[in-house]
Amino acid sequence: MAAIKKNKQAVNASSNEIAVGGHGQAKEIIGRFMRNKAAVFGLVIVAFLLFAAMFPQLLTKYDPIAQDLRARFLPPSSEHLFGTDEYGRDIFARVIYGCRTSMEIGIVTVVISCVIGVIIGAVAGFYSGVTDNLLMRFIDILMAIPNTLLGISIVAALGSTIPNLIIALSIGSIAGYARVTRVSVLSAKGSEYVEAAYSTGASDARIIFKYILPNCLAPIIVQATMSIATTIMSATGLSFLGLGVPPPTPEWGSMASSARAYIRDYWWLVTFPGLAIMTAAFSFNLFGDGLRDALDPKLKT
């Protein structure tokens, strides 16, 4: 009993040290991130995209679905910033509301795939042996199938809806999180705080989720941040092929796809949705790169 109490005190003491040191470490990470101008620029763009996704009505007065055939193919002007499309719909409004669709698909997909992938990777790394081999061979099968081909197959089988698109993209993204988490858990499970938790009688689930995973969050967060850009690109690609978000819901990929027939005569129909796709992917990549550099302990000075 005395030994168990002593080990519990050791675990609590180490947790307090981590908490106290964690505050200073967080300030150091934020400082390194803020010194990276490209990462800060990416963060600003990401913040604007999230604002546009949550409050699109504050940025435009037009309905993205309402048609006005008398205003077809109007060029960019003060009244219609990005011009109008073949149905007289305001392209700026459709780009802004399409941001909500793309952010919703990207964030929900990342959350689902991250949760499933982290659980698989944590279990595989913690138990090793047969469990690790079985789970990692399943992950290898997922990685052997190209994400675009897997997405096309699933959406074609289930139908072109936003939930089905999220399911397709989530399945294809699980492998990355599982492998990152497994490597982190393998390196963390031999630590002293894990052995101390074992000696106090803590269950495997408690050790994994309370002691190991919190110390493996850095690479998982970076993976999740950079995966949003990849997910948005994959979603727009499937929508461009007609297998993503069904019309008339505004979505950047479907907007670019419908504008292909008019690209020579009305350049603004495809240019502004394409710029929106590029801006979103570029900003999330900048933010993810900066976050990775800030969280990398090798960069500490």
N, C-alpha and C positions, 0 to 999 in steps of 0.2 A: 504494500500500500504506500509506503514512504517513497519507494522508487517511482511508482506511477505518479504520485503527487509531484515529485521533483521533475519528472519529465513534462507533466502538464505545465508547470511553472516555466520550464525552459521553452516550451512551444509558445506560451503566451508572451514571454519576454522577447523571443525572436520576432513574434508578430508585431509587438509594440515597436521594436527597433525598425522593422520594415516599414511600419506606418509613419514613424517619425522621419526616417530617411527617405521614404517615398515622397513626402512633401517637397523636400529639397531637390530630389531627383526630378520631380515633375517641373519645378521651376527651371531646372537646368535644361530639360528637354524642350520646354516652351521657348526658352532663350535661344537655343540652337535653331529651332524652327523659325523664329522671328527674324533671325539673321540671314535666313535664306530667302532672298527677294523673290525668286521664281516661285517658291512654295507659297509665300504669302500672296502673291498675285493669283496663283491657282486657288487658294482658299477664298479670296475675295470673289472670284468668278463662281466658285461652287456655292458660296453663300447667296449670291444673286440668283443663281439657278434654283436653289431651294426656295427662295422668296417668291420667285415667279411661279414655281409649282404650287405653292400654298396660297398665294394671293394673286392669281392672274387677272382678276377683275379690277385690280388697282392699277394695272399697267395698260389696259386696253378697254375701250368702251364697246367694241364690236363683239357680236356673237360669232364664235368660230364655225358654227354649223349653218347659220342663216344664209340663204342664197339670195342674190340680187342679180338677175341675168342682164339688167341694164348697165351694170358696172363690171362687165367681164373684161379681163385682161388690161386693167388699168395699170400704168407704170407706177413706180414708187413716187409718192408725193407727200405733201404735208397732211393730207387727209387720210391717205393710206400709205403708211411708212414703207411697207414692203410690197405695195401694189396689191392687186387682186388676182384670183385664179380664174379658171374656166367657168366657174359657177358664180363668180362675183363675190366670193368670200374673201375677207380681209386676211392676207397672208401673215401679217404681224400677229393678229389675234390667234391664228392657227399655230404659229410657231410658239407663242407664249403658252397656250393651252396644251400644245404638244409637249412642252417641257414637263407639265404635270404628269402626262402619260408616261414619258420616258423615265422620269425620276421614280415614279411609282413602281414601274417594272424593274428598274435597276436596284432600288433599295430593298423591295420585298424579295426579289430573287436572291440577293446577297444574304439577307437575314436567314432565309430558309436553307440555302445551301451551306451557310456558315454553321448554323446550329447542327445540322446533320453531319457535316464533314468533321466538325470539331469533336463530336461524340464518337464517331467512328475512329478518328485518329487517336483520341485520348485512350479509348479502350484498347486499341491495337498496341499502342506504345507502352501502356501500363502493364498489360498481361503478357505481351510477347508470345513466343512459342507458337502453338497451333492457332490460337486466336488471332495473333498478328498475321500469320501466313494466310489464313482464310480471308480476313478483311482486306488485306493489301492486294490479294489476287483479284478480289472484286473491284477494288479501286483501279488496278491495272487494266481490267476489262473496260471500265469507263473511260480511262485515258486513251485506250486504243481506238476509240470511236471519235472521229472529229466532231466537235461541238455543233458546228453548223449542220452536218449531216444528221446528227442525233436530234437536233431541234426540228429539222424539216420532217423527219420521220414521226416524231411525237405529235407535232402540230397537225400534220396531214392525217394522222390516225384519230386524234381527238377533236379536231376542228379549230378554226381560226378565231379564238377568243383570247382576251387578255389573261384569264386564269390559266388556260392551257399553255399559253406562251411562257408564263412564269414557271409552270411545272417543267416545261421542256428545258428552259435555261437553267433552272435550279439543279436538275439532274446532271447536266453537263458540267456544273461548277463544283460539285461536291468533292471531286478528287483532289483539287488543289488545296482545299482546307484540310482534308484528311492527312495529306502527306506533310504539310507544314506543321500541323499539330502533333503528329506522331514523332517527328524529329525533335520537337521541343520537349515533349513528355519523356522521351528516352533519355535526354540529357538532364532532366530535372528530377526524375524519380529516384536517383541515387543520392540526392542531397540529404544533409543532416536533418533538416526540418521534417522531411518525409519519414525518416527513421524514427525521429522523436514522436511523430504522430502515430506511427505504428505501435510504438511502445505504450502509448496511452490507450490503446484499444480502439482507435478510430476505424470506421469501416472503410472499405475500398472506395465507395462512392464519395464519402466525405473527404478522403485524402485527394482524390482526383479533382473534385470541383471546388474544394476550399483551399487546398494548399498548392496543388500542382498547376492547374489551369490559370489561376491569377498571375503566376510567374511566367506564363507563356503567352500573355496577351499581346505583347509587342508585335511579333511577326504575324499574328492572326489579324490584328487591326490593320496593319499595312496591306496584307493580302486582301482584306475586305474592301479597303479604300480603293485600291487599284482595280479590283474586280468590277466595281461599279461601271467604270469606263468600258471595260470589255463587254459587260452585259448590255449596256446601252447600244454599243456597236452591233452586237449580235441581234438584239431586238430590232433595230432599224434595218439590218440586213434581211431578216426574215420578213419584215413588213414590206420591204422593197420587192421581195419575191412574191408578195401576195399571201404570205402565210403567217402574218403577224396580227396587228390590230386591225379589225374590220372597219371599213368606212361606215359612216362619215366621221368617226372619232378622229380628231386631229392627232397625228403622230408623224414625226419627222421622216421616217423611212417610207411610209405610205404616201406622204406628200411628194417626196422626190420621185417615187415610182409613177404616180399619176401625172407628173409634170414632164415625163420623158418625151411624150409626143409633141410638146410645145417648146422644147429646149432651144431650138434654133431661132424662133421668132419672139419668145417671151422668156428672156434669160432669168428674170427674177423669180419665176415659179420654182426653179430647182436650186438657185443659188442660195437663197436664204435658209431653206431647210438644211442644205448641205453645210452651210456655215454654222448652223446651230449644232449639228452632229459633231463637227470638228471642234467647236469651242468646248462642248461638254466633255468629250474624250480627252482633249488637251489639258483642260483645267483639272480634271480628276487625276490624270497622270502626273501633273506637276505637284499637286497636293500629296499624292501617294509617295512620290520620290522624296519630297521634302520630309514627310513623316518618317519614312524609312531611314533617311540620313540622321534625323533627330533622335530616333530611338536606337541607333546603332551604337553600342557601347565602345566600339573600336575608335569612334570619332571623338571620344571624350579627351579633353586636354587638361 
